[in-house]
Amino acid sequence: MNILITGAKGQLGTELQKVIATGWAQIGQIGPEYAQARVAMVDLPEFDITDAAAVDAYLEGRDFDLIINCAAMTNVDACEGQEERAFAVNAQGPENLAKAAHKRGIDLMHISTDYVFSGEVAIDRVETDRPDPQSAYGRTKLAGEGLIQAATDRHYIVRTAWLYGLEGNNFVKTILRLANENGFVKVVDDQFGNPTSANDLAYEILRIALTKDYGIYHCTNNGTCSWYEFACAILDEMGIACERIPCSTAEMPRPAKRPAYSSLRNKHLEDTVGDEMRPWREALHTYIAQLKDREER
Ligand SMILES: NC(=O)c1ccc[n+]([C@@H]2O[C@H](COP(=O)([O-])OP(=O)(O)OC[C@H]3O[C@@H](n4cnc5c(N)ncnc54)[C@H](OP(=O)(O)O)[C@@H]3O)[C@@H](O)[C@H]2O)c1
């Protein structure tokens, strides 16, 4: 199997690379189909998904079976101030990949987000629920889904949430830094979602990619919590006894509106390969152990 990973230096891209190279994720062994896989990893600056001609030229003659698009503009507040740029990266870039993939009969695996939902009702969302994004990030990610669907039938769109991996920045690392710098953390307790390990997600993505059961999938670790509860769990796992202050969204205004409740249910996974995603707390425990291990070395 010949795989192209775009946005390969990010949280998910680096986990995918590790899992394919070793054959193992934390929650299990990936299929033997990947044992002989050849993987090309590309990212900025040398590979820009917004450059349609360059994307097409790169794919020419390279004979890929699968493209996994991990490239995105993921800074939610930055997207709010730069919606045009966010649209180029989160919508037009995926469309460029989808068109180039369609031309050559290549499957496209694309990653999307819980922020496509408004989050105004506290219901765990399934894949068939109507999206209604409230931020530029959510709007541009949803536009990307639509452009992919229009360009190729051979697509998997996997929506995930609150992602953390070993490389790059994420909420877990931010909370640990703030606790060390300030001796306290203040975190919103009225936004709910699903913390998700990039390693677990990589495992499920690689299983979904073998199904040929195309379409939209939700894939998050199981269980729902607030950002405040997530922060407390991070500090508990790390053994940091600093002050933890819950606050409301109104007390902590940000440029982009976040959904109040964007918990996803992995319904399509349940109905196909099976939902092997761990409870979020269990996945976090493994992740913090890895961070501690890194610190000690
Ligand atoms: N992080 C989350 O909490 C979260 C939640 C829900 C869904 N998701 C989705 O999950 C996927 C993976 O997220 P992640 O956290 O792994 O993202 P990430 O760590 O931000 O990595 C994204 C990678 O894409 C690269 N990139 C940006 N623009 C590009 C372009 N025009 N062409 C090629 N590469 C480009 C980035 O490079 P630079 O760093 O140089 O910009 C970065 O290496 C994304 O689709 C994201 O929308 C993430």
The ligand as an SDF file (V2000), in Angstrom:
LIG
                    3D

 48 52  0  0  0  0  0  0  0  0999 V2000
   -6.4010   19.9290   17.3260 N   0  0  0  0  0  0  0  0  0  0  0  0
   -7.6680   19.6980   17.6570 C   0  0  0  0  0  0  0  0  0  0  0  0
   -8.0770   19.8660   18.8210 O   0  0  0  0  0  0  0  0  0  0  0  0
   -8.6350   19.1990   16.6360 C   0  0  0  0  0  0  0  0  0  0  0  0
   -9.9840   19.0380   16.9900 C   0  0  0  0  0  0  0  0  0  0  0  0
  -10.8900   18.5750   16.0110 C   0  0  0  0  0  0  0  0  0  0  0  0
  -10.4430   18.3020   14.7340 C   0  0  0  0  0  0  0  0  0  0  0  0
   -9.1330   18.4860   14.4110 N   0  0  0  0  0  0  0  0  0  0  0  0
   -8.7090   18.2050   13.0330 C   0  0  0  0  0  0  0  0  0  0  0  0
   -7.7700   17.1460   13.0590 O   0  0  0  0  0  0  0  0  0  0  0  0
   -6.8070   17.3110   11.9960 C   0  0  0  0  0  0  0  0  0  0  0  0
   -5.4090   17.1860   12.5670 C   0  0  0  0  0  0  0  0  0  0  0  0
   -5.2470   18.1710   13.5830 O   0  0  0  0  0  0  0  0  0  0  0  0
   -3.8620   18.3820   14.3260 P   0  0  0  0  0  0  0  0  0  0  0  0
   -4.1650   18.8310   15.7100 O   0  0  0  0  0  0  0  0  0  0  0  0
   -2.9530   17.2210   14.0840 O   0  0  0  0  0  0  0  0  0  0  0  0
   -3.3200   19.6600   13.5200 O   0  0  0  0  0  0  0  0  0  0  0  0
   -1.9100   20.3880   13.6790 P   0  0  0  0  0  0  0  0  0  0  0  0
   -1.1040   19.7780   14.7410 O   0  0  0  0  0  0  0  0  0  0  0  0
   -2.2160   21.8570   13.6900 O   0  0  0  0  0  0  0  0  0  0  0  0
   -1.1980   20.0130   12.2850 O   0  0  0  0  0  0  0  0  0  0  0  0
   -1.6350   20.5110   11.0730 C   0  0  0  0  0  0  0  0  0  0  0  0
   -0.4560   20.4810   10.1320 C   0  0  0  0  0  0  0  0  0  0  0  0
   -0.8900   20.9820    8.8650 O   0  0  0  0  0  0  0  0  0  0  0  0
    0.0850   21.8930    8.4060 C   0  0  0  0  0  0  0  0  0  0  0  0
   -0.5040   22.8080    7.4390 N   0  0  0  0  0  0  0  0  0  0  0  0
   -1.1570   23.9740    7.6740 C   0  0  0  0  0  0  0  0  0  0  0  0
   -1.5030   24.5490    6.5070 N   0  0  0  0  0  0  0  0  0  0  0  0
   -1.0570   23.7370    5.5220 C   0  0  0  0  0  0  0  0  0  0  0  0
   -1.0900   23.8080    4.1120 C   0  0  0  0  0  0  0  0  0  0  0  0
   -1.6400   24.8500    3.4750 N   0  0  0  0  0  0  0  0  0  0  0  0
   -0.5480   22.7850    3.3950 N   0  0  0  0  0  0  0  0  0  0  0  0
    0.0360   21.7560    4.0290 C   0  0  0  0  0  0  0  0  0  0  0  0
    0.1210   21.6370    5.3580 N   0  0  0  0  0  0  0  0  0  0  0  0
   -0.4230   22.6210    6.1010 C   0  0  0  0  0  0  0  0  0  0  0  0
    0.5550   22.5880    9.6660 C   0  0  0  0  0  0  0  0  0  0  0  0
    1.7550   23.2830    9.4370 O   0  0  0  0  0  0  0  0  0  0  0  0
    2.0530   24.6270   10.3060 P   0  0  0  0  0  0  0  0  0  0  0  0
    2.1170   24.1760   11.7480 O   0  0  0  0  0  0  0  0  0  0  0  0
    3.3450   25.1000    9.7500 O   0  0  0  0  0  0  0  0  0  0  0  0
    0.8950   25.5520   10.0570 O   0  0  0  0  0  0  0  0  0  0  0  0
    0.6930   21.3960   10.5900 C   0  0  0  0  0  0  0  0  0  0  0  0
    1.9270   20.7430   10.4450 O   0  0  0  0  0  0  0  0  0  0  0  0
   -7.1420   18.6550   11.3580 C   0  0  0  0  0  0  0  0  0  0  0  0
   -7.9290   18.4520   10.2160 O   0  0  0  0  0  0  0  0  0  0  0  0
   -7.9720   19.3800   12.3980 C   0  0  0  0  0  0  0  0  0  0  0  0
   -8.8820   20.3030   11.8200 O   0  0  0  0  0  0  0  0  0  0  0  0
   -8.2220   18.9130   15.3290 C   0  0  0  0  0  0  0  0  0  0  0  0
  1  2  1  0
  2  3  2  0
  2  4  1  0
  4  5  1  0
  4 48  2  0
  5  6  2  0
  6  7  1  0
  7  8  2  0
  8  9  1  0
  8 48  1  0
  9 10  1  0
  9 46  1  0
 10 11  1  0
 11 12  1  0
 11 44  1  0
 12 13  1  0
 13 14  1  0
 14 15  2  0
 14 16  1  0
 14 17  1  0
 17 18  1  0
 18 19  2  0
 18 20  1  0
 18 21  1  0
 21 22  1  0
 22 23  1  0
 23 24  1  0
 23 42  1  0
 24 25  1  0
 25 26  1  0
 25 36  1  0
 26 27  1  0
 26 35  1  0
 27 28  2  0
 28 29  1  0
 29 30  1  0
 29 35  2  0
 30 31  1  0
 30 32  2  0
 32 33  1  0
 33 34  2  0
 34 35  1  0
 36 37  1  0
 36 42  1  0
 37 38  1  0
 38 39  2  0
 38 40  1  0
 38 41  1  0
 42 43  1  0
 44 45  1  0
 44 46  1  0
 46 47  1  0
M  CHG  2   8   1  16  -1
M  END
$$$$
